[in-house]
Amino acid sequence: MIKEIDFENKHITIIGTAHVSSKSAEQVRNIILEKKPTAVCLELDFNRLLGLLNPDKEKKPKLKDIFKTKNKSAFLLGYTLGGLQKGIAKKFNMNPGEEMVSAFNSAKEIEAKVYLVDRDINITLQKLLKRLTFGEKIKLIFGGLFIPKKELEKINIEKLMSEVETEEDKSEIIEEIMKLYSKRHKKFKEILIDERDQFIAYHLQKIPEENIVVVVGAGHMDGIIENLDKEINLRKILTI
């Protein structure tokens, strides 16, 4: 999915990807090489980028490692979310974050500046731990905060992937999923999606380059655009 917008003196191309789609990785590279932006923004923080660029050096967390960490709740939450993403990626025979690596390498190839515009994952996890009730945390660990099986069965996954992998700027299925998610899990969506949309939009407001390509998950596209012309309280977003 691609959306092109003009904001102040900037032309911003937002590529909404499926984190588990090899076609998204190819699409990202093609667009960056074609548009030759002066800046490429990635939905990553520094540590996540390092992990993607050095997968062999990154220590894969194991559940037994929980006994070695001080913040056991944050570790368990991160371990659970990471496992869910890896499980989905495995079904599609793709490494999670492959499109981000493609974007990073393509940006370096054309000598564009790379900006990491996502909030530190540790802040996101700690905010989740603080806001969610004990019951919600238990449900999250066992997958209960995601789309129920009955609802998931109604979603045409192949159509969803097709919508994301094309250059169309609209995905009805993603919109339906976001509405369902917002209705069922308001706090979770607020922290994991809405605040990060604001965080990314804030950084796009500040970037000086005029030709920008932004690579984010497709579910973030509309929220980022909606927040671009708003005054954003960065302190609130970063406060745990």
Phi, psi and chi 1 to 4 in degrees:
 res  aa     phi    psi   chi1   chi2   chi3   chi4
   1 MET       -  136.6  -67.1  173.5   62.6      -
   2 ILE  -133.7  134.5  -57.6  170.0      -      -
   3 LYS  -130.7  134.4  -68.7 -170.9  177.9 -177.1
   4 GLU  -115.8  127.7  -59.8 -157.1   37.2      -
   5 ILE  -135.6  154.0   56.4  175.0      -      -
   6 ASP  -109.3  126.3  -69.0  -50.9      -      -
   7 PHE  -132.0  116.6  172.4   71.8      -      -
   8 GLU    54.2 -120.9  -64.6 -179.8  -14.4      -
   9 ASN  -100.7   17.5   62.4  -28.5      -      -
  10 LYS  -111.5  143.7  -53.5  170.4 -173.1  177.2
  11 HIS  -107.4  118.7 -176.6   74.6      -      -
  12 ILE  -116.4  123.7  -56.9  175.0      -      -
  13 THR  -105.1  116.3  -57.6      -      -      -
  14 ILE  -103.3  121.7  -56.4  179.7      -      -
  15 ILE  -103.0  115.2  -50.7  173.1      -      -
  16 GLY   -92.8  118.6      -      -      -      -
  17 THR  -110.3  163.1   72.4      -      -      -
  18 ALA   -99.1  119.6      -      -      -      -
  19 HIS   -63.5  -10.2  -67.0  -47.8      -      -
  20 VAL  -117.2   24.6  -66.6      -      -      -
  21 SER  -118.2  122.2  166.5      -      -      -
  22 SER   -68.4  -28.6   56.7      -      -      -
  23 LYS   -65.6  -33.0  -72.2 -174.8  179.2  179.2
  24 SER   -63.4  -39.7  -76.3      -      -      -
  25 ALA   -63.1  -41.7      -      -      -      -
  26 GLU   -68.3  -40.9 -178.2 -179.2   -7.0      -
  27 GLN   -62.1  -44.0 -178.2 -173.2   60.7      -
  28 VAL   -58.4  -46.8  163.1      -      -      -
  29 ARG   -62.3  -45.5  173.4  172.5  172.8   77.1
  30 ASN   -61.7  -41.4  -70.0  -21.1      -      -
  31 ILE   -69.2  -41.7  -68.3  172.6      -      -
  32 ILE   -64.6  -43.1  -69.7  175.5      -      -
  33 LEU   -67.9  -31.7  -65.7 -176.4      -      -
  34 GLU   -74.9  -45.8  175.1 -170.4  -20.3      -
  35 LYS   -84.7  -21.4  -67.7 -170.5  172.2  -66.1
  36 LYS    47.2   60.3  -67.6 -177.5  169.8   54.1
  37 PRO   -68.7  159.6   29.2  -37.7      -      -
  38 THR   -89.0  -12.4   48.2      -      -      -
  39 ALA  -144.4  139.2      -      -      -      -
  40 VAL  -123.9  124.4  173.0      -      -      -
  41 CYS  -106.9  133.4  -58.6      -      -      -
  42 LEU  -117.4  141.0  -53.0  179.8      -      -
  43 GLU   -78.0   67.2 -178.4 -157.4  -29.1      -
  44 LEU  -146.2  158.9  -70.3  173.7      -      -
  45 ASP  -107.3  177.2   60.1   25.0      -      -
  46 PHE   -62.3  -46.0 -177.9   70.6      -      -
  47 ASN   -66.6  -36.8  -72.8  -34.9      -      -
  48 ARG   -67.7  -36.5  -82.7 -176.6  -71.6  160.0
  49 LEU   -63.2  -45.6  175.6   62.5      -      -
  50 LEU   -58.4  -41.8  -74.7 -177.3      -      -
  51 GLY   -63.4  -37.5      -      -      -      -
  52 LEU   -72.8  -36.7  -70.0  173.6      -      -
  53 LEU   -77.6  -23.6  -65.2  178.0      -      -
  54 ASN  -128.0   62.4  -57.9  -76.5      -      -
  55 PRO   -62.8  -30.3   23.8  -34.3      -      -
  56 ASP   -73.0  -30.5  -64.6  -27.9      -      -
  57 LYS   -85.4  -21.9  -66.6 -178.2 -179.7 -179.4
  58 GLU   -71.6  128.5 -177.2 -173.9   25.8      -
  59 LYS   -76.5  118.3 -178.5 -176.2  176.1 -176.3
  60 LYS   -74.0  120.9  -66.5  179.4  173.6   58.5
  61 PRO   -65.3  140.1   24.8  -33.2      -      -
  62 LYS  -117.3  153.7  -62.6  179.9 -179.9  178.7
  63 LEU   -59.4  -32.2 -168.7   55.7      -      -
  64 LYS   -67.0  -17.8   65.7  179.5 -178.5  179.6
  65 ASP   -67.3  -13.4  -67.1  -23.7      -      -
  66 ILE   -58.7  -28.1 -167.7  172.0      -      -
  67 PHE   -77.2  -10.4  -60.6  107.5      -      -
  68 LYS   -99.8   -6.5  -58.1  176.1 -176.2  177.6
  69 THR  -107.5  149.7 -177.0      -      -      -
  70 LYS   -75.1  -44.3  -67.9 -178.2  179.4  179.1
  71 ASN   -94.3   83.3 -165.3  -24.9      -      -
  72 LYS   -67.1  -34.3  -67.8  178.2  171.9   52.5
  73 SER   -66.5  -44.9  -63.8      -      -      -
  74 ALA   -64.6  -38.9      -      -      -      -
  75 PHE   -61.9  -46.3  174.3   87.6      -      -
  76 LEU   -63.8  -39.8 -173.7   57.5      -      -
  77 LEU   -65.5  -46.2 -172.5   56.8      -      -
  78 GLY   -64.6  -39.5      -      -      -      -
  79 TYR   -62.0  -41.4  179.1   85.3      -      -
  80 THR   -66.4  -49.3  -58.5      -      -      -
  81 LEU   -63.0  -41.2  -67.5  172.9      -      -
  82 GLY   -64.5  -40.1      -      -      -      -
  83 GLY   -64.9  -37.9      -      -      -      -
  84 LEU   -63.6  -44.3  -74.2  167.4      -      -
  85 GLN   -65.7  -41.4 -174.3 -177.3   45.5      -
  86 LYS   -65.6  -36.6  -71.3  175.8 -177.7  176.5
  87 GLY   -64.7  -41.4      -      -      -      -
  88 ILE   -67.1  -43.5  -64.6  170.9      -      -
  89 ALA   -62.2  -37.0      -      -      -      -
  90 LYS   -62.3  -36.6 -171.8  175.7 -179.0 -179.8
  91 LYS   -63.6  -30.0  -68.5 -179.4 -179.1  179.1
  92 PHE  -100.7    9.9  -70.1   92.7      -      -
  93 ASN    56.1   48.3 -166.4   30.0      -      -
  94 MET  -141.2  149.5 -179.3 -175.1  173.8      -
  95 ASN   -82.8  133.1  -64.8  -41.6      -      -
  96 PRO   -57.9  134.1  -21.5   32.3      -      -
  97 GLY    84.8    9.8      -      -      -      -
  98 GLU   -60.8  -34.1 -170.0  173.4  -46.4      -
  99 GLU   -70.3  -27.9   84.6  -76.8   12.8      -
 100 MET   -72.5  -39.3  -64.7  -64.4  171.3      -
 101 VAL   -63.6  -41.5  175.2      -      -      -
 102 SER   -60.5  -43.2  176.5      -      -      -
 103 ALA   -64.8  -43.4      -      -      -      -
 104 PHE   -62.2  -48.3  179.3   83.7      -      -
 105 ASN   -65.5  -38.1  -69.8  -25.0      -      -
 106 SER   -67.5  -38.1  -59.7      -      -      -
 107 ALA   -63.2  -42.7      -      -      -      -
 108 LYS   -64.5  -35.8  -69.9  -61.3 -178.0 -176.6
 109 GLU   -63.0  -36.7 -171.4  173.5  -29.6      -
 110 ILE   -99.8    7.1   63.5  170.6      -      -
 111 GLU    62.3   37.4  -61.5 -177.2  -12.5      -
 112 ALA   -86.5  151.3      -      -      -      -
 113 LYS   -76.6  137.7 -172.1  166.7 -176.5  178.1
 114 VAL  -104.0  128.8  175.0      -      -      -
 115 TYR  -116.0  132.2  -70.6   91.9      -      -
 116 LEU   -96.9  110.1  -54.5 -179.6      -      -
 117 VAL  -112.1   12.5  -65.9      -      -      -
 118 ASP   -99.3  153.8 -161.4    4.8      -      -
 119 ARG   -68.5  146.4 -177.5  171.7   62.6 -172.9
 120 ASP   -53.1  128.1 -171.4  -49.2      -      -
 121 ILE   -59.6  -30.5 -175.0   62.2      -      -
 122 ASN   -66.8  -36.2  -68.5  -49.8      -      -
 123 ILE   -66.4  -43.0  -66.1  176.0      -      -
 124 THR   -60.5  -45.5  -60.8      -      -      -
 125 LEU   -65.0  -41.3  -68.0  177.9      -      -
 126 GLN   -67.3  -36.2  -71.3 -180.0   55.8      -
 127 LYS   -66.1  -39.0  -74.1  175.0   77.9   79.1
 128 LEU   -61.2  -45.6  -86.9  174.7      -      -
 129 LEU   -61.8  -35.9  -73.6  169.1      -      -
 130 LYS   -74.9  -35.4 -173.2  172.9 -178.5  179.8
 131 ARG   -87.6  -33.5  -70.3  -74.0  -55.5  -81.5
 132 LEU   -77.2  145.5  -63.4 -179.0      -      -
 133 THR   -75.0  167.5   65.2      -      -      -
 134 PHE   -58.8  -42.0  177.1   77.2      -      -
 135 GLY   -63.5  -38.7      -      -      -      -
 136 GLU   -68.1  -36.2  -73.1  170.9  -28.9      -
 137 LYS   -64.6  -41.6  -67.9  171.7 -172.9  174.6
 138 ILE   -63.6  -43.3  -65.4  -61.5      -      -
 139 LYS   -62.5  -39.5  -74.4 -178.3 -179.8  179.2
 140 LEU   -62.0  -45.6  173.3   59.6      -      -
 141 ILE   -60.1  -35.5  -68.5  169.8      -      -
 142 PHE   -99.9   17.0  -68.9   98.3      -      -
 143 GLY    82.6    5.7      -      -      -      -
 144 GLY   -77.3   -8.4      -      -      -      -
 145 LEU   -94.7    5.2  -83.6 -179.9      -      -
 146 PHE  -100.6 -171.8  -65.3   88.5      -      -
 147 ILE   -68.0  127.7  -60.2  171.3      -      -
 148 PRO   -57.5  152.2  -21.1   31.8      -      -
 149 LYS   -57.2  -41.3 -172.6  175.6 -179.5 -179.8
 150 LYS   -61.9  -40.1  -70.8 -177.1  179.1  179.4
 151 GLU   -72.1  -37.7  -64.1  -69.6  -17.2      -
 152 LEU   -63.9  -35.5 -170.4   60.7      -      -
 153 GLU   -66.2  -21.3  -71.6  172.8  -10.8      -
 154 LYS   -79.1  -16.9  -61.8  177.5 -175.5  177.6
 155 ILE   -87.4  126.8  -63.1  170.9      -      -
 156 ASN   -81.5   97.9 -172.7  -33.1      -      -
 157 ILE   -61.8  -40.0  -61.4  -62.1      -      -
 158 GLU   -63.3  -40.5  -69.8 -175.5    1.4      -
 159 LYS   -67.0  -39.5 -175.2  178.4  178.3 -177.4
 160 LEU   -59.2  -49.1  170.5   62.6      -      -
 161 MET   -62.7  -38.6  -63.8  -65.4  -73.4      -
 162 SER   -63.7  -40.7  175.7      -      -      -
 163 GLU   -64.4  -40.6  -74.2 -177.7   -8.3      -
 164 VAL   -70.8  -36.2  175.0      -      -      -
 165 GLU   -81.1  -10.6  -67.7  168.1   -9.0      -
 166 THR   -87.8 -179.5   64.1      -      -      -
 167 GLU   -97.9   12.8  -64.9 -168.5    6.8      -
 168 GLU   -67.0  149.0  -61.2  -68.0  -30.8      -
 169 ASP   -98.3   14.7   67.4   -7.8      -      -
 170 LYS  -142.4  138.3 -169.9   72.8  173.2  174.9
 171 SER  -133.4  108.8  172.3      -      -      -
 172 GLU   -65.5  -35.9  -66.0  179.7   -0.9      -
 173 ILE   -67.2  -43.4  -62.6 -179.5      -      -
 174 ILE   -61.6  -40.6  -71.5  178.3      -      -
 175 GLU   -61.5  -41.0 -166.3  170.5  -69.1      -
 176 GLU   -64.4  -42.8  -70.4  175.4    9.3      -
 177 ILE   -63.0  -42.7  -67.4  173.7      -      -
 178 MET   -65.0  -39.2  -62.8  -58.4  -75.9      -
 179 LYS   -65.3  -42.6  -73.8  179.8 -180.0  178.0
 180 LEU   -63.5  -43.5  175.8   64.4      -      -
 181 TYR   -64.4  -42.5 -148.6   70.1      -      -
 182 SER   -64.2  -37.6 -179.4      -      -      -
 183 LYS   -70.8  -40.8 -176.8  177.9  179.0  179.8
 184 ARG   -85.6  -35.5  -70.0 -177.1   57.6   87.2
 185 HIS  -133.9   66.4  -48.4  -56.8      -      -
 186 LYS   -60.0  -48.4 -173.7  175.1 -179.7 -179.5
 187 LYS   -64.9  -41.8  -74.7 -172.6  -70.7 -174.5
 188 PHE   -62.4  -46.3 -166.4   80.1      -      -
 189 LYS   -65.1  -38.3  179.1  177.8  178.1  -66.6
 190 GLU   -58.9  -44.0  178.7 -175.4  -27.0      -
 191 ILE   -82.4  -44.0  -63.6  169.0      -      -
 192 LEU   -81.5  -25.8 -162.5   60.5      -      -
 193 ILE  -119.6  -60.0  -61.3  173.4      -      -
 194 ASP   -60.6  -47.8  -63.4  -17.6      -      -
 195 GLU   -65.0  -35.6  -72.5 -171.4   -6.3      -
 196 ARG   -71.9  -33.2  -69.8  169.6   61.4 -150.4
 197 ASP   -58.9  -44.9  -69.3  -13.5      -      -
 198 GLN   -64.4  -41.8  -65.0  173.9   47.1      -
 199 PHE   -61.1  -45.2 -171.4   85.3      -      -
 200 ILE   -66.5  -42.9  -66.2  170.4      -      -
 201 ALA   -60.9  -40.5      -      -      -      -
 202 TYR   -57.9  -44.8  174.6   87.0      -      -
 203 HIS   -70.1  -33.7  -77.6   83.3      -      -
 204 LEU   -65.3  -33.3  -66.8 -178.9      -      -
 205 GLN   -62.9  -34.1  -67.4  171.9   -8.4      -
 206 LYS   -91.8  -19.3  -55.2  -60.4  180.0 -176.8
 207 ILE   -64.6  128.6  -71.5  173.4      -      -
 208 PRO   -78.7  -24.5   27.7  -34.6      -      -
 209 GLU   -63.7  151.8  -77.2   80.2    9.3      -
 210 GLU  -101.0  -20.5  -62.6 -179.5   -2.1      -
 211 ASN  -116.3  104.8 -177.6   11.9      -      -
 212 ILE  -125.1  135.9  -55.6  168.7      -      -
 213 VAL  -113.5  131.5  166.6      -      -      -
 214 VAL  -117.4  129.0 -174.6      -      -      -
 215 VAL  -113.8  113.5 -175.9      -      -      -
 216 VAL  -140.8  165.5  -64.0      -      -      -
 217 GLY   -63.5  144.7      -      -      -      -
 218 ALA   -57.5  -30.8      -      -      -      -
 219 GLY   -68.8  -11.9      -      -      -      -
 220 HIS   -94.0  -13.9  -72.7  -73.1      -      -
 221 MET   -58.1  -54.8  -65.7 -178.1   72.4      -
 222 ASP   -63.3  -40.6  -72.1  -17.8      -      -
 223 GLY   -63.7  -39.4      -      -      -      -
 224 ILE   -63.8  -46.4  -68.0  170.0      -      -
 225 ILE   -63.3  -41.8  -66.4  171.0      -      -
 226 GLU   -62.0  -29.2  -71.9  172.6    7.8      -
 227 ASN   -94.8   -6.1  -77.3  -74.5      -      -
 228 LEU   -60.0  -38.2 -100.4 -179.0      -      -
 229 ASP  -100.3   18.0   59.3   -5.2      -      -
 230 LYS  -104.1  155.5  -64.9 -179.7 -179.7  177.8
 231 GLU   -82.3  122.5 -174.0  173.7  -15.7      -
 232 ILE  -109.8  130.3  -62.9  169.4      -      -
 233 ASN   -86.2   91.7 -173.4  -19.5      -      -
 234 LEU   -65.0  -36.4 -171.1   63.3      -      -
 235 ARG   -59.3  -42.5  178.6  176.5  -67.5 -177.1
 236 LYS   -63.0  -40.0 -178.8  179.5  178.6 -178.4
 237 ILE   -66.6  -31.7  -63.1  171.9      -      -
 238 LEU   -93.2  -12.0  -67.0  174.8      -      -
 239 THR   -79.6  127.1  -61.1      -      -      -
 240 ILE   -89.9      -  -57.5  169.9      -      -
